[in-house]
Amino acid sequence: MLANPESQVLASAVCAWEVAVKSALGKLDAPDDLLEVVEKSGLTWTPVEPREAYRAGGLPMHHRDPFDRLLVAQALERSAQVISHDAALDPYGVRRIWT
């Protein structure tokens, strides 16, 4: 699906934020040029829209991770799928592709 030229594959700004935070905490090792690597891979960075941030704030606490709740809100607002192995996202009704 990711290789399908008809698929629009987005990389959320939330992912960049999460990687930066976890890298700073020493929980994740990420390259300094992560943003460029993602762009060169053909993915499109997408910003967080105010309606998505607002929706994330109102989601039930099925998942404690604020990054994941914001990704869920983005997916719900955009009628998009989330690529994740985290089954804790399922109670939100988001369409999840298991990886």
C-alpha positions as CSV (number, residue, x, y, z in Angstrom):
1,M,0.0,0.0,0.0
2,L,2.8,2.4,0.8
3,A,4.4,1.8,-2.6
4,N,1.1,2.3,-4.4
5,P,1.4,5.6,-6.4
6,E,-2.4,6.2,-5.9
7,S,-2.0,6.2,-2.1
8,Q,-1.4,9.5,-0.4
9,V,1.0,8.8,2.5
10,L,1.3,11.5,5.1
11,A,3.8,12.0,7.9
12,S,2.2,13.9,10.7
13,A,4.1,16.8,12.4
14,V,3.1,14.9,15.6
15,C,5.5,12.2,14.6
16,A,8.4,14.7,14.2
17,W,7.5,16.2,17.6
18,E,7.3,12.8,19.3
19,V,10.7,11.7,17.8
20,A,12.3,15.0,18.9
21,V,11.0,14.6,22.5
22,K,11.9,11.0,22.9
23,S,15.3,11.6,21.4
24,A,15.9,14.4,23.9
25,L,14.9,12.1,26.7
26,G,17.3,9.4,25.5
27,K,14.5,7.0,24.7
28,L,15.0,7.0,21.0
29,D,18.0,7.4,18.6
30,A,17.0,9.4,15.6
31,P,19.1,10.9,12.8
32,D,19.7,14.7,12.9
33,D,18.4,15.0,9.4
34,L,15.1,13.1,10.1
35,L,12.9,15.7,8.5
36,E,14.9,15.7,5.2
37,V,15.0,11.8,5.2
38,V,11.2,11.7,5.5
39,E,10.8,14.3,2.7
40,K,13.2,12.5,0.4
41,S,11.4,9.2,1.0
42,G,8.3,10.7,-0.8
43,L,6.2,11.2,2.3
44,T,4.4,14.5,2.8
45,W,4.6,16.3,6.2
46,T,1.2,17.4,7.3
47,P,0.7,20.0,10.0
48,V,-1.7,19.8,12.9
49,E,-4.9,21.8,12.3
50,P,-6.7,23.5,15.2
51,R,-9.8,21.3,14.8
52,E,-7.6,18.2,15.1
53,A,-5.9,19.6,18.3
54,Y,-9.2,20.5,19.8
55,R,-10.7,17.0,19.0
56,A,-7.6,15.3,20.5
57,G,-8.2,17.2,23.7
58,G,-11.7,15.9,23.9
59,L,-11.0,12.3,23.2
60,P,-11.5,9.8,26.0
61,M,-8.4,8.5,27.7
62,H,-8.4,5.0,26.2
63,H,-4.8,5.8,25.4
64,R,-2.6,7.8,27.8
65,D,-0.1,8.9,25.2
66,P,-0.9,12.5,24.0
67,F,1.0,11.9,20.8
68,D,-1.1,8.9,19.8
69,R,-4.4,10.7,20.7
70,L,-3.4,13.6,18.5
71,L,-2.6,11.1,15.6
72,V,-6.0,9.5,16.2
73,A,-7.7,12.9,16.0
74,Q,-5.9,13.7,12.8
75,A,-7.0,10.4,11.3
76,L,-10.6,10.8,12.4
77,E,-10.8,14.4,11.1
78,R,-9.2,13.4,7.8
79,S,-10.9,10.1,7.3
80,A,-7.5,8.6,7.1
81,Q,-5.9,5.4,8.3
82,V,-3.1,5.1,10.9
83,I,-0.2,2.8,10.5
84,S,0.4,1.3,13.9
85,H,0.7,-2.0,15.8
86,D,-0.9,-0.4,18.9
87,A,-4.3,-2.0,19.5
88,A,-5.0,0.5,22.2
89,L,-6.0,2.9,19.4
90,D,-8.9,0.6,18.3
91,P,-11.5,1.9,20.9
92,Y,-11.4,5.3,19.1
93,G,-12.8,3.7,16.0
94,V,-9.8,4.8,13.9
95,R,-9.0,2.7,10.9
96,R,-5.7,1.1,11.8
97,I,-3.3,-0.7,9.5
98,W,-1.5,-3.3,11.5
99,T,2.3,-3.2,11.1
